[in-house]
């Protein structure tokens, strides 16, 4: 992809966007860890939100706002399983 008409900049952007969607889905999984239904629902929601960015740029702000919320919630939820 980087050698074709879509330069290395767009390739890097696509990789970063894919990494952001994957990270959001992983954070959503551990934010609602013991409850499987909520965990899967939030994972689907984060992936759908990541894909909706292609249709409308308004979803970028919502996607960016979800990251700190999911990060703090997943850290708090997994704190009971850490032995620090």
HTML snippet that shows the backbone in 3Dmol.js (N, CA, C, O; Angstrom):
<script src="https://3Dmol.org/build/3Dmol-min.js"></script>
<div id="view" style="width:600px;height:400px;position:relative"></div>
<script>
const pdb = `
ATOM      1  N   UNK A   1       0.819  -1.181   0.000  1.00  0.00           N
ATOM      2  CA  UNK A   1       0.000   0.000   0.000  1.00  0.00           C
ATOM      3  C   UNK A   1       0.873   1.259   0.000  1.00  0.00           C
ATOM      4  O   UNK A   1       0.531   2.252  -0.641  1.00  0.00           O
ATOM      5  N   UNK A   2       1.988   1.217   0.711  1.00  0.00           N
ATOM      6  CA  UNK A   2       2.848   2.394   0.784  1.00  0.00           C
ATOM      7  C   UNK A   2       3.577   2.645  -0.528  1.00  0.00           C
ATOM      8  O   UNK A   2       3.983   3.776  -0.795  1.00  0.00           O
ATOM      9  N   UNK A   3       3.750   1.627  -1.345  1.00  0.00           N
ATOM     10  CA  UNK A   3       4.461   1.794  -2.611  1.00  0.00           C
ATOM     11  C   UNK A   3       3.536   2.199  -3.751  1.00  0.00           C
ATOM     12  O   UNK A   3       4.008   2.606  -4.813  1.00  0.00           O
ATOM     13  N   UNK A   4       2.253   2.096  -3.550  1.00  0.00           N
ATOM     14  CA  UNK A   4       1.280   2.437  -4.588  1.00  0.00           C
ATOM     15  C   UNK A   4       0.937   3.917  -4.562  1.00  0.00           C
ATOM     16  O   UNK A   4       1.705   4.730  -4.050  1.00  0.00           O
ATOM     17  N   UNK A   5      -0.218   4.264  -5.114  1.00  0.00           N
ATOM     18  CA  UNK A   5      -0.608   5.672  -5.168  1.00  0.00           C
ATOM     19  C   UNK A   5      -0.966   6.257  -3.797  1.00  0.00           C
ATOM     20  O   UNK A   5      -1.039   7.477  -3.648  1.00  0.00           O
ATOM     21  N   UNK A   6      -1.182   5.418  -2.823  1.00  0.00           N
ATOM     22  CA  UNK A   6      -1.550   5.908  -1.491  1.00  0.00           C
ATOM     23  C   UNK A   6      -0.315   6.030  -0.624  1.00  0.00           C
ATOM     24  O   UNK A   6      -0.143   5.131   0.199  1.00  0.00           O
ATOM     25  N   UNK A   7       0.488   6.920  -0.683  1.00  0.00           N
ATOM     26  CA  UNK A   7       1.791   7.112  -0.058  1.00  0.00           C
ATOM     27  C   UNK A   7       1.931   6.499   1.334  1.00  0.00           C
ATOM     28  O   UNK A   7       0.986   5.925   1.877  1.00  0.00           O
ATOM     29  N   UNK A   8       3.106   6.631   1.884  1.00  0.00           N
ATOM     30  CA  UNK A   8       3.381   6.069   3.205  1.00  0.00           C
ATOM     31  C   UNK A   8       2.651   6.839   4.300  1.00  0.00           C
ATOM     32  O   UNK A   8       2.415   6.289   5.376  1.00  0.00           O
ATOM     33  N   UNK A   9       2.297   8.067   4.061  1.00  0.00           N
ATOM     34  CA  UNK A   9       1.572   8.851   5.066  1.00  0.00           C
ATOM     35  C   UNK A   9       0.168   8.285   5.271  1.00  0.00           C
ATOM     36  O   UNK A   9      -0.286   8.141   6.406  1.00  0.00           O
ATOM     37  N   UNK A  10      -0.508   7.970   4.188  1.00  0.00           N
ATOM     38  CA  UNK A  10      -1.843   7.397   4.319  1.00  0.00           C
ATOM     39  C   UNK A  10      -1.780   5.980   4.879  1.00  0.00           C
ATOM     40  O   UNK A  10      -2.692   5.553   5.587  1.00  0.00           O
ATOM     41  N   UNK A  11      -0.718   5.254   4.571  1.00  0.00           N
ATOM     42  CA  UNK A  11      -0.543   3.928   5.151  1.00  0.00           C
ATOM     43  C   UNK A  11      -0.353   4.022   6.655  1.00  0.00           C
ATOM     44  O   UNK A  11      -0.932   3.238   7.406  1.00  0.00           O
ATOM     45  N   UNK A  12       0.445   4.967   7.093  1.00  0.00           N
ATOM     46  CA  UNK A  12       0.657   5.167   8.522  1.00  0.00           C
ATOM     47  C   UNK A  12      -0.635   5.606   9.205  1.00  0.00           C
ATOM     48  O   UNK A  12      -0.932   5.159  10.313  1.00  0.00           O
ATOM     49  N   UNK A  13      -1.400   6.471   8.558  1.00  0.00           N
ATOM     50  CA  UNK A  13      -2.686   6.890   9.111  1.00  0.00           C
ATOM     51  C   UNK A  13      -3.660   5.740   9.246  1.00  0.00           C
ATOM     52  O   UNK A  13      -4.378   5.635  10.240  1.00  0.00           O
ATOM     53  N   UNK A  14      -3.684   4.874   8.241  1.00  0.00           N
ATOM     54  CA  UNK A  14      -4.570   3.705   8.288  1.00  0.00           C
ATOM     55  C   UNK A  14      -4.153   2.746   9.404  1.00  0.00           C
ATOM     56  O   UNK A  14      -5.009   2.192  10.094  1.00  0.00           O
ATOM     57  N   UNK A  15      -2.861   2.549   9.584  1.00  0.00           N
ATOM     58  CA  UNK A  15      -2.384   1.677  10.658  1.00  0.00           C
ATOM     59  C   UNK A  15      -2.698   2.256  12.027  1.00  0.00           C
ATOM     60  O   UNK A  15      -3.086   1.518  12.932  1.00  0.00           O
ATOM     61  N   UNK A  16      -2.537   3.563  12.196  1.00  0.00           N
ATOM     62  CA  UNK A  16      -2.852   4.196  13.469  1.00  0.00           C
ATOM     63  C   UNK A  16      -4.349   4.143  13.765  1.00  0.00           C
ATOM     64  O   UNK A  16      -4.753   3.939  14.909  1.00  0.00           O
ATOM     65  N   UNK A  17      -5.167   4.327  12.735  1.00  0.00           N
ATOM     66  CA  UNK A  17      -6.607   4.244  12.926  1.00  0.00           C
ATOM     67  C   UNK A  17      -7.011   2.814  13.317  1.00  0.00           C
ATOM     68  O   UNK A  17      -7.850   2.629  14.199  1.00  0.00           O
ATOM     69  N   UNK A  18      -6.427   1.821  12.676  1.00  0.00           N
ATOM     70  CA  UNK A  18      -6.727   0.424  13.012  1.00  0.00           C
ATOM     71  C   UNK A  18      -6.281   0.102  14.428  1.00  0.00           C
ATOM     72  O   UNK A  18      -6.973  -0.615  15.151  1.00  0.00           O
ATOM     73  N   UNK A  19      -5.134   0.625  14.826  1.00  0.00           N
ATOM     74  CA  UNK A  19      -4.644   0.413  16.188  1.00  0.00           C
ATOM     75  C   UNK A  19      -5.560   1.082  17.205  1.00  0.00           C
ATOM     76  O   UNK A  19      -5.795   0.534  18.281  1.00  0.00           O
ATOM     77  N   UNK A  20      -6.075   2.253  16.875  1.00  0.00           N
ATOM     78  CA  UNK A  20      -6.995   2.946  17.779  1.00  0.00           C
ATOM     79  C   UNK A  20      -8.300   2.172  17.943  1.00  0.00           C
ATOM     80  O   UNK A  20      -8.828   2.081  19.051  1.00  0.00           O
ATOM     81  N   UNK A  21      -8.818   1.623  16.868  1.00  0.00           N
ATOM     82  CA  UNK A  21     -10.058   0.840  16.947  1.00  0.00           C
ATOM     83  C   UNK A  21      -9.826  -0.441  17.759  1.00  0.00           C
ATOM     84  O   UNK A  21     -10.667  -0.823  18.574  1.00  0.00           O
ATOM     85  N   UNK A  22      -8.702  -1.090  17.536  1.00  0.00           N
ATOM     86  CA  UNK A  22      -8.378  -2.303  18.288  1.00  0.00           C
ATOM     87  C   UNK A  22      -8.178  -2.004  19.763  1.00  0.00           C
ATOM     88  O   UNK A  22      -8.648  -2.757  20.617  1.00  0.00           O
ATOM     89  N   UNK A  23      -7.490  -0.920  20.072  1.00  0.00           N
ATOM     90  CA  UNK A  23      -7.284  -0.536  21.467  1.00  0.00           C
ATOM     91  C   UNK A  23      -8.600  -0.181  22.138  1.00  0.00           C
ATOM     92  O   UNK A  23      -8.823  -0.534  23.296  1.00  0.00           O
ATOM     93  N   UNK A  24      -9.472   0.516  21.420  1.00  0.00           N
ATOM     94  CA  UNK A  24     -10.788   0.852  21.975  1.00  0.00           C
ATOM     95  C   UNK A  24     -11.615  -0.389  22.268  1.00  0.00           C
ATOM     96  O   UNK A  24     -12.301  -0.454  23.288  1.00  0.00           O
ATOM     97  N   UNK A  25     -11.552  -1.362  21.389  1.00  0.00           N
ATOM     98  CA  UNK A  25     -12.297  -2.605  21.629  1.00  0.00           C
ATOM     99  C   UNK A  25     -11.720  -3.370  22.818  1.00  0.00           C
ATOM    100  O   UNK A  25     -12.466  -3.970  23.593  1.00  0.00           O
ATOM    101  N   UNK A  26     -10.416  -3.351  22.961  1.00  0.00           N
ATOM    102  CA  UNK A  26      -9.783  -4.033  24.090  1.00  0.00           C
ATOM    103  C   UNK A  26     -10.094  -3.331  25.402  1.00  0.00           C
ATOM    104  O   UNK A  26     -10.356  -3.987  26.410  1.00  0.00           O
ATOM    105  N   UNK A  27     -10.069  -2.011  25.399  1.00  0.00           N
ATOM    106  CA  UNK A  27     -10.428  -1.270  26.606  1.00  0.00           C
ATOM    107  C   UNK A  27     -11.892  -1.481  26.970  1.00  0.00           C
ATOM    108  O   UNK A  27     -12.233  -1.567  28.149  1.00  0.00           O
ATOM    109  N   UNK A  28     -12.749  -1.565  25.972  1.00  0.00           N
ATOM    110  CA  UNK A  28     -14.170  -1.801  26.229  1.00  0.00           C
ATOM    111  C   UNK A  28     -14.391  -3.184  26.822  1.00  0.00           C
ATOM    112  O   UNK A  28     -15.299  -3.378  27.630  1.00  0.00           O
ATOM    113  N   UNK A  29     -13.568  -4.141  26.425  1.00  0.00           N
ATOM    114  CA  UNK A  29     -13.705  -5.490  26.974  1.00  0.00           C
ATOM    115  C   UNK A  29     -13.405  -5.505  28.465  1.00  0.00           C
ATOM    116  O   UNK A  29     -14.140  -6.116  29.240  1.00  0.00           O
ATOM    117  N   UNK A  30     -12.342  -4.844  28.868  1.00  0.00           N
ATOM    118  CA  UNK A  30     -11.944  -4.898  30.263  1.00  0.00           C
ATOM    119  C   UNK A  30     -12.625  -3.842  31.118  1.00  0.00           C
ATOM    120  O   UNK A  30     -12.515  -3.896  32.343  1.00  0.00           O
ATOM    121  N   UNK A  31     -13.317  -2.892  30.526  1.00  0.00           N
ATOM    122  CA  UNK A  31     -14.063  -1.918  31.314  1.00  0.00           C
ATOM    123  C   UNK A  31     -15.285  -2.564  31.964  1.00  0.00           C
ATOM    124  O   UNK A  31     -15.707  -2.152  33.045  1.00  0.00           O
ATOM    125  N   UNK A  32     -15.843  -3.561  31.316  1.00  0.00           N
ATOM    126  CA  UNK A  32     -17.011  -4.266  31.841  1.00  0.00           C
ATOM    127  C   UNK A  32     -16.686  -5.751  31.973  1.00  0.00           C
ATOM    128  O   UNK A  32     -17.468  -6.594  31.533  1.00  0.00           O
ATOM    129  N   UNK A  33     -15.556  -6.077  32.567  1.00  0.00           N
ATOM    130  CA  UNK A  33     -14.987  -7.417  32.518  1.00  0.00           C
ATOM    131  C   UNK A  33     -15.885  -8.535  33.029  1.00  0.00           C
ATOM    132  O   UNK A  33     -16.113  -9.476  32.269  1.00  0.00           O
ATOM    133  N   UNK A  34     -16.405  -8.516  34.228  1.00  0.00           N
ATOM    134  CA  UNK A  34     -17.149  -9.713  34.661  1.00  0.00           C
ATOM    135  C   UNK A  34     -18.443  -9.940  33.893  1.00  0.00           C
ATOM    136  O   UNK A  34     -18.899 -11.079  33.790  1.00  0.00           O
ATOM    137  N   UNK A  35     -19.041  -8.895  33.357  1.00  0.00           N
ATOM    138  CA  UNK A  35     -20.312  -9.026  32.660  1.00  0.00           C
ATOM    139  C   UNK A  35     -20.051  -9.222  31.160  1.00  0.00           C
ATOM    140  O   UNK A  35     -19.627  -8.295  30.470  1.00  0.00           O
ATOM    141  N   UNK A  36     -20.305 -10.417  30.677  1.00  0.00           N
ATOM    142  CA  UNK A  36     -19.992 -10.736  29.280  1.00  0.00           C
ATOM    143  C   UNK A  36     -20.879  -9.982  28.294  1.00  0.00           C
ATOM    144  O   UNK A  36     -20.414  -9.573  27.231  1.00  0.00           O
ATOM    145  N   UNK A  37     -22.146  -9.798  28.636  1.00  0.00           N
ATOM    146  CA  UNK A  37     -23.053  -9.112  27.718  1.00  0.00           C
ATOM    147  C   UNK A  37     -22.647  -7.652  27.513  1.00  0.00           C
ATOM    148  O   UNK A  37     -22.583  -7.179  26.378  1.00  0.00           O
ATOM    149  N   UNK A  38     -22.377  -6.945  28.595  1.00  0.00           N
ATOM    150  CA  UNK A  38     -21.963  -5.545  28.480  1.00  0.00           C
ATOM    151  C   UNK A  38     -20.602  -5.420  27.804  1.00  0.00           C
ATOM    152  O   UNK A  38     -20.359  -4.479  27.049  1.00  0.00           O
ATOM    153  N   UNK A  39     -19.731  -6.362  28.077  1.00  0.00           N
ATOM    154  CA  UNK A  39     -18.405  -6.336  27.482  1.00  0.00           C
ATOM    155  C   UNK A  39     -18.485  -6.470  25.965  1.00  0.00           C
ATOM    156  O   UNK A  39     -17.853  -5.703  25.240  1.00  0.00           O
ATOM    157  N   UNK A  40     -19.244  -7.421  25.492  1.00  0.00           N
ATOM    158  CA  UNK A  40     -19.378  -7.627  24.044  1.00  0.00           C
ATOM    159  C   UNK A  40     -20.136  -6.490  23.374  1.00  0.00           C
ATOM    160  O   UNK A  40     -19.813  -6.096  22.253  1.00  0.00           O
ATOM    161  N   UNK A  41     -21.134  -5.971  24.055  1.00  0.00           N
ATOM    162  CA  UNK A  41     -21.895  -4.857  23.504  1.00  0.00           C
ATOM    163  C   UNK A  41     -21.032  -3.613  23.353  1.00  0.00           C
ATOM    164  O   UNK A  41     -21.111  -2.922  22.338  1.00  0.00           O
ATOM    165  N   UNK A  42     -20.220  -3.327  24.342  1.00  0.00           N
ATOM    166  CA  UNK A  42     -19.337  -2.159  24.269  1.00  0.00           C
ATOM    167  C   UNK A  42     -18.245  -2.366  23.226  1.00  0.00           C
ATOM    168  O   UNK A  42     -17.839  -1.410  22.566  1.00  0.00           O
ATOM    169  N   UNK A  43     -17.765  -3.587  23.068  1.00  0.00           N
ATOM    170  CA  UNK A  43     -16.782  -3.860  22.023  1.00  0.00           C
ATOM    171  C   UNK A  43     -17.371  -3.592  20.642  1.00  0.00           C
ATOM    172  O   UNK A  43     -16.731  -2.959  19.803  1.00  0.00           O
ATOM    173  N   UNK A  44     -18.571  -4.068  20.412  1.00  0.00           N
ATOM    174  CA  UNK A  44     -19.230  -3.831  19.130  1.00  0.00           C
ATOM    175  C   UNK A  44     -19.477  -2.344  18.928  1.00  0.00           C
ATOM    176  O   UNK A  44     -19.339  -1.833  17.817  1.00  0.00           O
ATOM    177  N   UNK A  45     -19.840  -1.655  19.991  1.00  0.00           N
ATOM    178  CA  UNK A  45     -20.065  -0.218  19.902  1.00  0.00           C
ATOM    179  C   UNK A  45     -18.803   0.556  19.551  1.00  0.00           C
ATOM    180  O   UNK A  45     -18.856   1.496  18.757  1.00  0.00           O
ATOM    181  N   UNK A  46     -17.675   0.177  20.127  1.00  0.00           N
ATOM    182  CA  UNK A  46     -16.427   0.869  19.824  1.00  0.00           C
ATOM    183  C   UNK A  46     -15.969   0.607  18.393  1.00  0.00           C
ATOM    184  O   UNK A  46     -15.468   1.512  17.725  1.00  0.00           O
ATOM    185  N   UNK A  47     -16.135  -0.612  17.925  1.00  0.00           N
ATOM    186  CA  UNK A  47     -15.759  -0.915  16.540  1.00  0.00           C
ATOM    187  C   UNK A  47     -16.691  -0.193  15.574  1.00  0.00           C
ATOM    188  O   UNK A  47     -16.241   0.345  14.562  1.00  0.00           O
ATOM    189  N   UNK A  48     -17.974  -0.178  15.879  1.00  0.00           N
ATOM    190  CA  UNK A  48     -18.926   0.537  15.021  1.00  0.00           C
ATOM    191  C   UNK A  48     -18.632   2.032  15.022  1.00  0.00           C
ATOM    192  O   UNK A  48     -18.723   2.687  13.983  1.00  0.00           O
ATOM    193  N   UNK A  49     -18.283   2.570  16.180  1.00  0.00           N
ATOM    194  CA  UNK A  49     -17.940   3.982  16.255  1.00  0.00           C
ATOM    195  C   UNK A  49     -16.670   4.278  15.468  1.00  0.00           C
ATOM    196  O   UNK A  49     -16.559   5.326  14.832  1.00  0.00           O
ATOM    197  N   UNK A  50     -15.719   3.360  15.511  1.00  0.00           N
ATOM    198  CA  UNK A  50     -14.506   3.531  14.723  1.00  0.00           C
ATOM    199  C   UNK A  50     -14.770   3.478  13.232  1.00  0.00           C
ATOM    200  O   UNK A  50     -14.088   4.150  12.458  1.00  0.00           O
ATOM    201  N   UNK A  51     -15.740   2.697  12.823  1.00  0.00           N
ATOM    202  CA  UNK A  51     -16.078   2.620  11.406  1.00  0.00           C
ATOM    203  C   UNK A  51     -16.962   3.780  10.955  1.00  0.00           C
ATOM    204  O   UNK A  51     -16.943   4.158   9.784  1.00  0.00           O
ATOM    205  N   UNK A  52     -17.728   4.339  11.871  1.00  0.00           N
ATOM    206  CA  UNK A  52     -18.577   5.474  11.521  1.00  0.00           C
ATOM    207  C   UNK A  52     -17.776   6.741  11.257  1.00  0.00           C
ATOM    208  O   UNK A  52     -18.290   7.684  10.656  1.00  0.00           O
ATOM    209  N   UNK A  53     -16.537   6.772  11.694  1.00  0.00           N
ATOM    210  CA  UNK A  53     -15.679   7.928  11.440  1.00  0.00           C
ATOM    211  C   UNK A  53     -15.520   8.146   9.938  1.00  0.00           C
ATOM    212  O   UNK A  53     -15.362   9.280   9.486  1.00  0.00           O
ATOM    213  N   UNK A  54     -15.562   7.074   9.176  1.00  0.00           N
ATOM    214  CA  UNK A  54     -15.430   7.179   7.724  1.00  0.00           C
ATOM    215  C   UNK A  54     -16.618   7.938   7.124  1.00  0.00           C
ATOM    216  O   UNK A  54     -16.453   8.680   6.155  1.00  0.00           O
ATOM    217  N   UNK A  55     -17.801   7.759   7.689  1.00  0.00           N
ATOM    218  CA  UNK A  55     -18.997   8.395   7.150  1.00  0.00           C
ATOM    219  C   UNK A  55     -19.143   9.859   7.553  1.00  0.00           C
ATOM    220  O   UNK A  55     -19.561  10.688   6.744  1.00  0.00           O
ATOM    221  N   UNK A  56     -18.802  10.176   8.788  1.00  0.00           N
ATOM    222  CA  UNK A  56     -18.989  11.536   9.278  1.00  0.00           C
ATOM    223  C   UNK A  56     -17.902  11.841  10.304  1.00  0.00           C
ATOM    224  O   UNK A  56     -17.626  11.026  11.184  1.00  0.00           O
ATOM    225  N   UNK A  57     -17.292  13.001  10.192  1.00  0.00           N
ATOM    226  CA  UNK A  57     -16.174  13.330  11.077  1.00  0.00           C
ATOM    227  C   UNK A  57     -16.611  13.735  12.479  1.00  0.00           C
ATOM    228  O   UNK A  57     -15.764  13.923  13.352  1.00  0.00           O
ATOM    229  N   UNK A  58     -17.907  13.872  12.713  1.00  0.00           N
ATOM    230  CA  UNK A  58     -18.392  14.207  14.045  1.00  0.00           C
ATOM    231  C   UNK A  58     -18.085  13.078  15.028  1.00  0.00           C
ATOM    232  O   UNK A  58     -17.895  13.323  16.220  1.00  0.00           O
ATOM    233  N   UNK A  59     -18.037  11.869  14.537  1.00  0.00           N
ATOM    234  CA  UNK A  59     -17.806  10.722  15.403  1.00  0.00           C
ATOM    235  C   UNK A  59     -16.369  10.660  15.921  1.00  0.00           C
ATOM    236  O   UNK A  59     -16.093   9.908  16.856  1.00  0.00           O
ATOM    237  N   UNK A  60     -15.459  11.421  15.345  1.00  0.00           N
ATOM    238  CA  UNK A  60     -14.083  11.446  15.853  1.00  0.00           C
ATOM    239  C   UNK A  60     -14.036  11.963  17.271  1.00  0.00           C
ATOM    240  O   UNK A  60     -13.309  11.425  18.105  1.00  0.00           O
ATOM    241  N   UNK A  61     -14.803  13.004  17.556  1.00  0.00           N
ATOM    242  CA  UNK A  61     -14.815  13.570  18.904  1.00  0.00           C
ATOM    243  C   UNK A  61     -15.391  12.578  19.909  1.00  0.00           C
ATOM    244  O   UNK A  61     -14.884  12.454  21.024  1.00  0.00           O
ATOM    245  N   UNK A  62     -16.429  11.887  19.524  1.00  0.00           N
ATOM    246  CA  UNK A  62     -17.025  10.886  20.413  1.00  0.00           C
ATOM    247  C   UNK A  62     -16.073   9.715  20.634  1.00  0.00           C
ATOM    248  O   UNK A  62     -15.967   9.188  21.741  1.00  0.00           O
ATOM    249  N   UNK A  63     -15.387   9.318  19.574  1.00  0.00           N
ATOM    250  CA  UNK A  63     -14.410   8.232  19.685  1.00  0.00           C
ATOM    251  C   UNK A  63     -13.247   8.644  20.586  1.00  0.00           C
ATOM    252  O   UNK A  63     -12.774   7.849  21.399  1.00  0.00           O
ATOM    253  N   UNK A  64     -12.789   9.891  20.438  1.00  0.00           N
ATOM    254  CA  UNK A  64     -11.689  10.380  21.270  1.00  0.00           C
ATOM    255  C   UNK A  64     -12.124  10.570  22.720  1.00  0.00           C
ATOM    256  O   UNK A  64     -11.320  10.382  23.633  1.00  0.00           O
ATOM    257  N   UNK A  65     -13.371  10.938  22.941  1.00  0.00           N
ATOM    258  CA  UNK A  65     -13.863  11.127  24.302  1.00  0.00           C
ATOM    259  C   UNK A  65     -14.081   9.795  25.016  1.00  0.00           C
ATOM    260  O   UNK A  65     -14.045   9.740  26.245  1.00  0.00           O
ATOM    261  N   UNK A  66     -14.304   8.741  24.271  1.00  0.00           N
ATOM    262  CA  UNK A  66     -14.537   7.437  24.882  1.00  0.00           C
ATOM    263  C   UNK A  66     -13.257   6.817  25.433  1.00  0.00           C
ATOM    264  O   UNK A  66     -13.314   6.004  26.356  1.00  0.00           O
ATOM    265  N   UNK A  67     -12.114   7.184  24.885  1.00  0.00           N
ATOM    266  CA  UNK A  67     -10.857   6.576  25.320  1.00  0.00           C
ATOM    267  C   UNK A  67     -10.523   6.829  26.786  1.00  0.00           C
ATOM    268  O   UNK A  67     -10.272   5.863  27.506  1.00  0.00           O
ATOM    269  N   UNK A  68     -10.505   8.077  27.274  1.00  0.00           N
ATOM    270  CA  UNK A  68     -10.170   8.261  28.692  1.00  0.00           C
ATOM    271  C   UNK A  68     -11.180   7.623  29.635  1.00  0.00           C
ATOM    272  O   UNK A  68     -10.818   7.137  30.706  1.00  0.00           O
ATOM    273  N   UNK A  69     -12.444   7.625  29.235  1.00  0.00           N
ATOM    274  CA  UNK A  69     -13.476   7.010  30.077  1.00  0.00           C
ATOM    275  C   UNK A  69     -13.248   5.513  30.178  1.00  0.00           C
ATOM    276  O   UNK A  69     -13.281   4.947  31.270  1.00  0.00           O
ATOM    277  N   UNK A  70     -13.020   4.875  29.046  1.00  0.00           N
ATOM    278  CA  UNK A  70     -12.794   3.426  29.064  1.00  0.00           C
ATOM    279  C   UNK A  70     -11.473   3.071  29.734  1.00  0.00           C
ATOM    280  O   UNK A  70     -11.370   2.030  30.382  1.00  0.00           O
ATOM    281  N   UNK A  71     -10.470   3.918  29.587  1.00  0.00           N
ATOM    282  CA  UNK A  71      -9.182   3.650  30.220  1.00  0.00           C
ATOM    283  C   UNK A  71      -9.297   3.688  31.736  1.00  0.00           C
ATOM    284  O   UNK A  71      -8.804   2.784  32.413  1.00  0.00           O
ATOM    285  N   UNK A  72      -9.932   4.707  32.277  1.00  0.00           N
ATOM    286  CA  UNK A  72     -10.063   4.783  33.732  1.00  0.00           C
ATOM    287  C   UNK A  72     -10.988   3.699  34.270  1.00  0.00           C
ATOM    288  O   UNK A  72     -10.737   3.140  35.338  1.00  0.00           O
ATOM    289  N   UNK A  73     -12.056   3.401  33.534  1.00  0.00           N
ATOM    290  CA  UNK A  73     -12.982   2.360  33.999  1.00  0.00           C
ATOM    291  C   UNK A  73     -12.339   0.977  33.960  1.00  0.00           C
ATOM    292  O   UNK A  73     -12.548   0.175  34.870  1.00  0.00           O
ATOM    293  N   UNK A  74     -11.559   0.687  32.916  1.00  0.00           N
ATOM    294  CA  UNK A  74     -10.917  -0.627  32.845  1.00  0.00           C
ATOM    295  C   UNK A  74      -9.811  -0.757  33.885  1.00  0.00           C
ATOM    296  O   UNK A  74      -9.625  -1.831  34.455  1.00  0.00           O
ATOM    297  N   UNK A  75      -9.073   0.326  34.140  1.00  0.00           N
ATOM    298  CA  UNK A  75      -8.039   0.267  35.187  1.00  0.00           C
ATOM    299  C   UNK A  75      -8.673   0.051  36.557  1.00  0.00           C
ATOM    300  O   UNK A  75      -8.158  -0.720  37.366  1.00  0.00           O
ATOM    301  N   UNK A  76      -9.787   0.727  36.817  1.00  0.00           N
ATOM    302  CA  UNK A  76     -10.474   0.569  38.099  1.00  0.00           C
ATOM    303  C   UNK A  76     -11.057  -0.833  38.236  1.00  0.00           C
ATOM    304  O   UNK A  76     -11.017  -1.429  39.313  1.00  0.00           O
ATOM    305  N   UNK A  77     -11.603  -1.359  37.129  1.00  0.00           N
ATOM    306  CA  UNK A  77     -12.221  -2.691  37.180  1.00  0.00           C
ATOM    307  C   UNK A  77     -11.169  -3.789  37.365  1.00  0.00           C
ATOM    308  O   UNK A  77     -11.407  -4.759  38.084  1.00  0.00           O
ATOM    309  N   UNK A  78     -10.021  -3.641  36.727  1.00  0.00           N
ATOM    310  CA  UNK A  78      -8.989  -4.660  36.824  1.00  0.00           C
ATOM    311  C   UNK A  78      -8.083  -4.495  38.051  1.00  0.00           C
ATOM    312  O   UNK A  78      -7.208  -5.329  38.285  1.00  0.00           O
ATOM    313  N   UNK A  79      -8.281  -3.446  38.824  1.00  0.00           N
ATOM    314  CA  UNK A  79      -7.465  -3.239  40.017  1.00  0.00           C
ATOM    315  C   UNK A  79      -7.676  -4.345  41.043  1.00  0.00           C
ATOM    316  O   UNK A  79      -6.770  -4.637  41.823  1.00  0.00           O
ATOM    317  N   UNK A  80      -8.839  -4.959  41.060  1.00  0.00           N
ATOM    318  CA  UNK A  80      -9.083  -6.051  42.009  1.00  0.00           C
ATOM    319  C   UNK A  80      -8.323  -7.316  41.637  1.00  0.00           C
ATOM    320  O   UNK A  80      -8.113  -8.184  42.484  1.00  0.00           O
ATOM    321  N   UNK A  81      -7.908  -7.428  40.377  1.00  0.00           N
ATOM    322  CA  UNK A  81      -7.212  -8.626  39.943  1.00  0.00           C
ATOM    323  C   UNK A  81      -5.689  -8.457  39.952  1.00  0.00           C
ATOM    324  O   UNK A  81      -4.957  -9.433  39.786  1.00  0.00           O
ATOM    325  N   UNK A  82      -5.212  -7.229  40.145  1.00  0.00           N
ATOM    326  CA  UNK A  82      -3.768  -6.996  40.226  1.00  0.00           C
ATOM    327  C   UNK A  82      -3.306  -7.199  41.656  1.00  0.00           C
ATOM    328  O   UNK A  82      -4.049  -6.962  42.608  1.00  0.00           O
ATOM    329  N   UNK A  83      -2.091  -7.633  41.786  1.00  0.00           N
ATOM    330  CA  UNK A  83      -1.529  -7.833  43.111  1.00  0.00           C
ATOM    331  C   UNK A  83      -0.336  -6.911  43.315  1.00  0.00           C
ATOM    332  O   UNK A  83       0.770  -7.363  43.610  1.00  0.00           O
ATOM    333  N   UNK A  84      -0.575  -5.599  43.152  1.00  0.00           N
ATOM    334  CA  UNK A  84       0.499  -4.613  43.326  1.00  0.00           C
ATOM    335  C   UNK A  84       0.721  -4.300  44.784  1.00  0.00           C
ATOM    336  O   UNK A  84       1.586  -3.490  45.116  1.00  0.00           O
TER     337      UNK A  84
END
`;
const viewer = $3Dmol.createViewer("view");
viewer.addModel(pdb, "pdb");
viewer.setStyle({}, {cartoon: {color: "spectrum"}});
viewer.zoomTo();
viewer.render();
</script>
